[in-house]
Amino acid sequence: MIVKEIINEEMITLAEAKGILLDIKEKRLEEDMELGYELRRAINHAELFSKTDGPKSMGLVEKLLQLEKMKPEIAYRLADIMPASFDEIRSIYAKERFTLSEEELTTILDLITDAY
C-alpha cells in the first residue's frame, strides 16, 4: 500500500490501537470479509503487548503529562510499556539530556501502578 498523503496524525497508546483494531475486526467479521495477514498480525501484537485498556491508558498519559519533565512521546511510551522498576523508567529517559531524581521516579512509578 502506497501512502499518497497524510491527512491527520495523532498519538495513541497501544491499548487504544487494540480497541480500534478489534472494532475493525468485528465489523469485517459481521460483513463476512476476510481479515488480511497484516490486520491479523497487528491485532495479535496489540493483544499480546497491551497491558491495560484504552481509557485507563489515556488517563495515565494525561496524569503523566502534568509532570514537569514529561514529553508527550515519553508519556505514551510509559503508558505502552508500563515499566515496573526505576531502571526501566531510566532506560526510557536514556536519550534525554536530564536525569530524574528519586522523587520523580517514585511519582512516575506510583502513577503507573495506580493505572494497573
Secondary structure, DSSP 8 states (H G I E B T S, - for coil): -------------HHHHHHHHHHHHHHHHHTT----HHHHHHHHHHHHH--S-HHHHHHHHHHHHTSTT--HHHHHHHHHH---SHHHHHHHTTTSSS---HHHHHHHHHHHHHH-
